[in-house]
């Protein structure tokens, strides 16, 4: 999340960073399906988890940016209600 947070603020932009991290997530997810042994599977699942953190960060920022500053905190916290359920 730290790497893609930096890339989204500097060179790629938010949408570009989200596109790249979603592509990486899809690639690692597909490679996981074809892993030949347990340790390769574990490594690919860890890499998928790292890219999922980038997806969460970029999507959260893109979703809360258009909301005004007075309601942004409430809207941001409301997105986490779905994880609780």
Secondary structure, 3 states (H helix, E strand, C coil): CHHHHHHHHCCCHHHHHHHHHHHHHHHHHHHHHCCCCHHHHHHHHHHHHHHHHHHHHHHHHHHHHCCCHHHHHHHHHHCCHHHHC
